[in-house]
C-alpha cells in the first residue's frame, strides 16, 4: 500500500514514519525545501524519542521518502493524509488556509480515486470544506473522478508519540463510505492485530472528538491548579487532595497534577478553537473560557512567589531556570510557561540563566541572547538568587543539593512541578515553595 503524508511537522513526520515501520510505502511532502533536504540527509527537525532511528531505518529500506511535490507522487498513492498546520488566527479560530490549499492541489492533479484523510486538528465541518474544495477543482476540469474524505484525528503525546502511534489505546476514524472504511481498516489493522481498537464514526463526530478530548484534559489541569491556589491560602496540601480525589474511580489520577500551567501545540490552540467554534454557532463555552483564564494566570504564579519573597524588588537578581520546554522529552516551547516567566523576569530587571536538556537551541531561536544559556543544571545556578523548576525532566529529580546550595547566592527554590520535598529541602537550609502548599 502506498500513501502520502502532506506536512512534515510533528504529526506528519511521526505518522509517516510509523506507517513506514509496518510496511507501508510512504512519501512525506512539504513545501519547505530546506526541511525536505535535511530529512533526506537524516536530519530530524524535531526532538522525539525513537523517531530519528526509525526515520533512518525506513529511509534506508526504501519505504520512506521525502519530496516537495505532491503533484509528482499523487497518482502513485491510494491515500493522502493532510497533516499541515492549523495555527490559530488572531480571533482564536483555526487557520485552514494550508488544509484547503492541499485540497485544491489534490483536486487539480488527481487522476484516479483517492481517499483524502484529514490528520490535522480541524474544527467540525472542515471535512465538508475539503470535499467541496476538491470537487470544485474537479468540476473546473470537467472530471467525474470519485474520491472520499475521512477524518483521523491524532492523539499523540509529545515525548511518547512513536510509542503511542505504534500501540494506540484507540484510533478514531470518521468516514462516510464503506470504501473509505475498508482502506482505513487495512491501514490500521497491523497496529492492532490482537485488539482492533479503531472507533469508526461519522466525520463531524470524529472532528469534535479531538477537540473534546484535549479540552477535557486541559480542564482537569486548570481545575487542579485552581484547587492548588486555594489550598495555599487555606493551609491544605494539594498533593493530599489530589491523592484523595484521584482514588475515586469515577475521577482517576491522570492529569490531576498541579503546576504552572499547560502549554504545547495542542491544548492552548484546541481550547481556543473550540471556544471560537461555539461562538460561531451561537453558543458560549463558559467552562473552557474559565479553563483558559486559569491557565494564563497560572503561568505567572512562580513570578508572583519570587516577587513576594523579595518584597517586589527583583532588580539585579539572578534567576536560574531548570527546564524550558512545555513538558519533558520534547524541545517544544510553543505556549510554554517558561516564555511567560522569562518575559516577566526580564521586565522586572532580572538576569536569567537557563538550562534544558533539549530545548536550548529552540529557546535561543526564540529569545536570542536576552538570557544566558548554561552548560548544565549546576552551571545554571551559579551565583543565583533563586532557582525555579519549570519542567520535570528526569535529570532534575535528584540533584546534588549540596552542590546547588554552595553555588547559589541565595538558597531559594521555587518548584513549579511539585517534584521535591519541602521538609527535605528546608532541612538542607533552602527556602522552598511549590504549588498548592503553604
Wavefront OBJ file of the C-alpha trace (Angstrom):
o trace
v 0.000 0.000 0.000
v 1.226 3.495 -0.841
v 0.294 6.689 0.963
v 1.351 10.324 1.018
v 1.632 12.478 4.121
v 1.400 16.223 3.426
v 3.205 18.194 6.118
v 6.382 17.070 7.883
v 5.746 18.739 11.194
v 5.291 16.851 14.426
v 2.144 14.952 13.430
v 3.053 14.340 9.812
v 6.570 13.067 10.359
v 5.608 10.735 13.199
v 2.584 9.426 11.277
v 4.504 8.794 8.074
v 7.454 7.163 9.792
v 5.279 4.845 11.872
v 3.253 3.729 8.854
v 6.534 3.001 7.049
v 7.661 0.946 10.034
v 4.826 -1.558 9.498
v 5.500 -1.887 5.768
v 3.536 0.905 4.076
v 5.333 2.825 1.322
v 5.199 6.447 2.476
v 6.048 9.702 0.737
v 6.229 12.708 3.044
v 5.547 16.028 1.323
v 6.448 19.535 2.435
v 6.841 22.838 0.591
v 9.849 23.733 2.750
v 12.773 22.678 0.558
v 15.363 23.091 3.309
v 13.407 20.804 5.628
v 12.991 18.153 2.909
v 16.692 18.248 2.037
v 17.572 17.913 5.705
v 15.224 14.937 6.109
v 16.768 13.272 3.070
v 20.115 13.623 4.810
v 18.731 12.131 8.009
v 18.467 15.412 9.917
v 15.306 15.384 12.032
v 13.713 18.788 12.744
v 12.006 17.750 15.988
v 13.072 16.002 19.183
v 11.028 12.861 19.745
v 12.192 9.704 21.475
v 12.966 6.937 18.971
v 11.953 8.892 15.877
v 15.398 9.568 14.406
v 16.404 5.901 14.396
v 13.088 4.919 12.831
v 13.399 7.543 10.073
v 16.913 6.358 9.220
v 15.866 2.705 9.182
v 12.859 3.169 6.912
v 14.588 5.623 4.573
v 17.389 3.093 4.090
v 14.826 0.343 3.469
v 13.155 2.429 0.769
v 9.786 2.620 2.498
v 10.071 6.295 3.462
v 10.760 9.086 1.001
v 10.592 12.897 1.074
v 9.577 15.372 -1.631
v 8.424 18.939 -2.143
v 5.926 17.995 -4.851
v 2.563 16.469 -4.015
v 1.710 16.554 -7.728
v 4.532 14.147 -8.590
v 3.525 11.422 -6.138
v -0.240 11.965 -6.040
v -1.219 9.337 -8.580
v 1.061 6.656 -7.170
v -0.720 6.573 -3.806
v -4.033 5.230 -2.521
v -4.438 7.549 0.468
v -3.365 11.138 1.124
v -3.088 12.298 4.739
v -3.275 16.055 5.247
v -1.170 16.889 8.308
v -0.412 20.537 7.633
v -0.534 23.197 10.319
v -3.736 24.833 11.515
v -2.366 27.743 13.565
v -4.796 29.946 15.480
v -5.904 33.186 13.894
v -5.945 36.343 15.985
v -9.546 35.599 16.997
v -8.643 32.082 18.177
v -10.202 30.218 15.253
v -8.144 27.648 13.356
v -6.465 28.872 10.172
v -7.496 26.385 7.466
v -5.626 28.002 4.583
v -2.986 25.234 4.413
v -5.608 22.494 4.666
v -7.634 23.969 1.800
v -4.535 24.517 -0.329
v -3.778 20.796 -0.055
v -7.371 20.073 -1.113
v -7.041 22.381 -4.135
v -3.792 20.715 -5.199
v -5.428 17.293 -4.965
v -8.452 18.391 -6.972
v -6.264 19.960 -9.659
v -3.970 16.936 -10.113
v -5.659 13.653 -9.139
v -6.100 11.144 -11.943
v -7.714 8.256 -10.051
v -9.766 7.522 -6.926
v -8.187 8.806 -3.730
v -9.048 8.738 -0.062
v -8.174 12.101 1.467
v -7.715 11.928 5.234
v -7.555 14.988 7.464
v -4.981 14.295 10.191
v -4.601 17.900 11.332
v -6.706 19.125 14.220
v -9.524 20.978 12.497
v -12.932 22.378 13.504
v -16.140 20.464 12.932
v -17.218 20.950 9.325
v -13.715 21.070 7.847
v -14.147 17.762 6.010
v -17.118 19.249 4.184
v -14.979 22.233 3.141
v -12.193 19.922 1.965
v -14.664 17.825 -0.008
v -16.256 20.895 -1.609
v -12.829 22.342 -2.496
v -11.667 19.141 -4.201
v -14.967 18.815 -6.057
v -14.785 22.436 -7.212
v -11.385 21.805 -8.779
v -12.588 18.588 -10.403
v -15.601 20.416 -11.845
v -13.294 23.037 -13.365
v -11.513 20.201 -15.147
v -14.760 18.553 -16.195
v -13.645 15.448 -14.306
v -16.007 12.788 -12.954
v -13.393 11.088 -10.772
v -14.652 9.878 -7.408
v -12.955 10.376 -4.056
v -13.665 10.115 -0.349
v -12.780 12.317 2.584
v -12.181 10.969 6.092
v -11.180 12.356 9.472
v -8.460 10.674 11.544
v -7.512 12.977 14.444
v -4.248 12.250 16.258
v -3.962 11.665 20.000
v -0.174 11.519 20.311
v 1.606 12.677 23.443
v 4.772 14.644 22.721
v 7.733 12.750 24.120
v 5.923 9.434 23.697
v 4.447 9.886 20.216
v 6.140 6.957 18.496
v 5.074 4.516 21.217
v 1.560 5.961 21.178
v 1.257 5.515 17.416
v 2.714 2.012 17.365
v 0.497 0.841 20.217
v -2.525 3.164 20.390
v -5.165 2.942 23.101
v -7.694 3.825 20.393
v -7.861 5.149 16.842
v -10.720 7.470 15.932
v -11.807 7.484 12.276
v -14.652 9.425 10.738
v -15.900 8.083 7.379
v -18.984 8.329 5.203
v -18.405 5.417 2.813
v -17.644 1.702 3.045
v -14.720 2.097 0.655
v -13.076 4.624 2.962
v -13.740 2.405 5.974
v -12.113 -0.578 4.257
v -8.988 1.402 3.383
v -8.605 2.798 6.897
v -9.122 -0.670 8.372
v -6.382 -2.041 6.117
v -4.003 0.721 7.221
v -4.522 0.365 10.954
v -5.021 -3.382 11.347
v -1.255 -4.126 11.602
v -1.049 -1.925 14.714
v -3.966 -3.643 16.401
v -3.821 -7.301 15.363
v -4.973 -8.739 18.681
v -7.339 -5.983 19.738
v -8.765 -3.861 16.921
v -9.466 -0.623 18.747
v -10.484 1.552 15.795
v -13.613 3.535 16.591
v -15.475 4.350 13.395
v -17.973 7.186 13.470
v -19.386 9.940 11.308
v -16.943 12.636 10.242
v -18.285 15.579 12.311
v -18.152 13.441 15.457
v -14.537 12.466 14.748
v -13.594 16.116 14.273
v -15.309 17.045 17.538
v -13.749 14.131 19.451
v -10.246 15.561 19.112
v -11.225 18.975 20.473
v -13.362 17.482 23.226
v -10.571 15.163 24.418
v -7.904 17.864 24.629
v -10.317 20.321 26.205
v -11.272 17.798 28.883
v -7.619 17.192 29.766
v -6.933 20.930 29.823
v -9.950 21.362 32.105
v -8.586 18.851 34.600
v -5.250 20.668 34.684
v -6.789 24.093 35.245
v -9.198 22.704 37.840
v -6.332 21.274 39.880
v -4.361 24.496 39.557
v -7.356 26.415 40.872
v -7.663 23.954 43.767
v -3.924 24.247 44.432
v -4.079 28.027 44.648
v -6.941 27.786 47.117
v -5.090 25.124 49.149
v -2.185 27.534 49.655
v -4.494 30.156 51.076
v -6.275 27.746 53.410
v -3.350 25.675 54.660
v -4.332 22.496 52.831
v -1.885 20.290 50.886
v -2.928 19.869 47.261
v -0.894 16.643 46.968
v -3.050 15.094 49.674
v -6.177 16.426 47.989
v -5.065 15.004 44.653
v -4.473 11.574 46.194
v -7.879 11.696 47.846
v -9.902 12.581 44.781
v -7.771 10.513 42.406
v -8.636 7.374 44.367
v -12.244 7.846 43.269
v -12.553 5.542 40.243
v -15.017 7.959 38.666
v -12.256 10.579 38.598
v -8.932 8.727 38.375
v -5.417 10.087 38.881
v -4.369 11.266 35.428
v -3.975 14.965 34.654
v -4.588 15.974 38.266
v -1.081 17.297 38.885
v -0.913 20.996 39.776
v 1.793 23.127 38.242
v 2.483 26.302 36.306
v 0.004 25.730 33.502
v -0.183 23.736 30.298
v 1.486 24.667 27.026
v 2.469 22.962 23.804
v 0.983 22.764 20.351
v -2.367 21.194 21.247
v -4.109 22.216 24.453
v -3.881 26.029 24.134
v -4.760 26.021 20.429
v -7.571 23.491 20.702
v -9.230 25.152 23.693
v -9.209 28.494 21.863
v -10.526 26.910 18.673
v -13.386 25.126 20.423
v -14.380 28.340 22.205
v -14.397 30.111 18.836
v -16.324 27.317 17.125
v -19.001 27.577 19.798
v -19.218 31.345 19.317
v -19.630 30.887 15.577
v -22.536 28.559 16.267
v -24.294 30.822 18.755
v -23.071 29.095 21.912
v -20.684 30.046 24.696
v -18.271 27.535 26.254
v -18.176 29.081 29.711
v -16.206 26.262 31.312
v -13.476 26.402 28.671
v -13.294 30.188 28.906
v -12.505 29.741 32.591
v -10.015 26.952 31.815
v -8.089 29.281 29.523
v -8.204 32.153 32.016
v -6.915 29.990 34.874
v -4.128 28.610 32.702
v -2.857 32.007 31.607
v -2.868 33.229 35.206
v -1.056 30.105 36.396
v 1.930 30.761 34.135
v 2.897 33.745 36.313
v 2.440 32.081 39.710
v 6.171 31.446 40.245
v 6.960 35.032 39.355
v 4.443 36.176 41.975
v 6.083 33.925 44.578
v 9.533 35.217 43.663
v 8.425 38.828 43.789
v 6.752 38.332 47.174
v 9.895 36.734 48.609
v 11.993 39.767 47.646
v 9.285 42.277 48.597
v 8.719 43.296 44.996
v 12.344 44.288 44.349
v 13.797 41.976 41.692
v 16.101 44.467 40.026
v 19.542 42.919 39.531
v 18.551 39.481 40.826
v 19.941 36.417 39.060
v 17.326 33.722 38.485
v 18.178 30.161 37.439
v 15.675 28.180 35.409
v 15.668 24.406 35.173
v 13.582 23.475 32.146
v 12.323 25.475 29.185
v 10.172 23.105 27.129
v 6.494 22.892 27.997
v 6.950 19.262 29.131
v 9.786 16.710 29.417
v 11.070 14.625 26.500
v 10.497 17.343 23.901
v 12.162 20.540 22.728
v 8.766 22.131 22.040
v 8.381 25.586 23.572
v 5.102 26.554 21.937
v 2.954 28.289 24.583
v 5.475 27.138 27.226
v 5.091 28.720 30.687
v 8.834 29.443 30.528
v 8.253 32.073 27.839
v 5.784 33.995 30.003
v 8.005 33.720 33.057
v 11.165 34.836 31.249
v 9.361 37.869 29.878
v 8.199 38.840 33.374
v 11.671 38.313 34.843
v 13.418 40.403 32.221
v 10.904 43.223 32.556
v 11.491 43.180 36.333
v 15.222 43.671 35.802
v 16.375 40.117 36.471
v 19.261 38.299 34.856
v 18.177 34.820 33.705
v 20.415 31.730 33.470
v 18.613 28.739 31.955
v 19.256 25.099 31.217
v 17.130 22.479 29.439
v 18.310 19.058 28.206
v 16.679 19.505 24.769
v 15.223 22.983 24.243
v 18.308 25.236 24.374
v 18.518 25.675 20.600
v 14.806 26.361 20.335
v 14.973 28.886 23.174
v 17.883 30.681 21.548
v 15.934 30.815 18.285
v 13.018 32.447 20.103
v 14.807 34.691 22.588
v 18.269 35.226 21.155
v 20.800 36.462 23.709
v 18.292 38.066 26.075
v 19.094 35.327 28.609
v 22.237 33.325 29.410
v 22.372 29.655 28.416
v 24.016 27.373 30.959
v 26.078 24.328 30.025
v 24.316 22.138 32.589
v 21.966 22.295 35.574
v 24.730 23.229 38.023
v 26.157 25.932 35.786
v 22.681 27.476 35.731
v 22.604 28.063 39.498
v 25.992 29.825 39.803
v 25.523 32.985 41.887
v 21.750 32.649 41.527
v 19.376 34.353 43.935
v 16.669 31.823 43.163
v 16.185 28.509 41.361
v 12.887 27.933 39.548
v 11.989 24.422 38.387
v 9.778 24.704 35.279
v 9.997 21.324 33.545
v 10.215 17.996 35.353
v 12.995 16.389 33.312
v 14.317 13.221 34.937
v 17.807 14.623 35.438
v 16.366 17.355 37.669
v 14.660 14.947 40.049
v 17.582 14.083 42.309
v 20.262 16.785 42.078
v 23.170 17.187 44.443
v 21.630 19.796 46.698
v 24.926 20.401 48.456
v 26.455 21.495 45.144
v 23.393 23.596 44.332
v 23.435 25.384 47.679
v 27.156 26.081 47.515
v 26.780 27.553 44.010
v 23.794 29.786 44.806
v 23.979 33.231 46.314
v 20.578 32.849 47.957
v 19.176 29.323 48.665
v 15.643 29.821 47.357
v 13.911 27.035 45.377
v 10.535 27.563 43.701
v 9.214 24.254 42.442
v 6.717 24.688 39.616
v 6.076 20.947 39.229
v 5.967 19.744 42.862
v 8.715 17.162 42.440
v 10.740 17.990 45.568
v 10.008 17.553 49.254
v 9.526 20.683 51.329
v 10.820 19.097 54.522
v 13.916 17.673 52.842
v 14.984 20.973 51.302
v 14.264 23.037 54.393
v 16.434 20.669 56.446
v 19.232 21.365 53.956
v 18.860 25.086 54.539
v 16.805 26.057 51.495
v 13.744 28.265 51.443
v 11.266 26.204 49.423
v 7.875 26.800 47.878
v 5.826 24.763 45.429
v 2.276 24.811 44.029
v -0.593 24.191 46.432
v 1.272 24.048 49.765
v 1.651 26.798 52.318
l 1 2 3 4 5 6 7 8 9 10 11 12 13 14 15 16 17 18 19 20 21 22 23 24 25 26 27 28 29 30 31 32 33 34 35 36 37 38 39 40 41 42 43 44 45 46 47 48 49 50 51 52 53 54 55 56 57 58 59 60 61 62 63 64 65 66 67 68 69 70 71 72 73 74 75 76 77 78 79 80 81 82 83 84 85 86 87 88 89 90 91 92 93 94 95 96 97 98 99 100 101 102 103 104 105 106 107 108 109 110 111 112 113 114 115 116 117 118 119 120 121 122 123 124 125 126 127 128 129 130 131 132 133 134 135 136 137 138 139 140 141 142 143 144 145 146 147 148 149 150 151 152 153 154 155 156 157 158 159 160 161 162 163 164 165 166 167 168 169 170 171 172 173 174 175 176 177 178 179 180 181 182 183 184 185 186 187 188 189 190 191 192 193 194 195 196 197 198 199 200 201 202 203 204 205 206 207 208 209 210 211 212 213 214 215 216 217 218 219 220 221 222 223 224 225 226 227 228 229 230 231 232 233 234 235 236 237 238 239 240 241 242 243 244 245 246 247 248 249 250 251 252 253 254 255 256 257 258 259 260 261 262 263 264 265 266 267 268 269 270 271 272 273 274 275 276 277 278 279 280 281 282 283 284 285 286 287 288 289 290 291 292 293 294 295 296 297 298 299 300 301 302 303 304 305 306 307 308 309 310 311 312 313 314 315 316 317 318 319 320 321 322 323 324 325 326 327 328 329 330 331 332 333 334 335 336 337 338 339 340 341 342 343 344 345 346 347 348 349 350 351 352 353 354 355 356 357 358 359 360 361 362 363 364 365 366 367 368 369 370 371 372 373 374 375 376 377 378 379 380 381 382 383 384 385 386 387 388 389 390 391 392 393 394 395 396 397 398 399 400 401 402 403 404 405 406 407 408 409 410 411 412 413 414 415 416 417 418 419 420 421 422 423 424 425 426 427 428 429 430 431 432 433 434 435 436 437 438
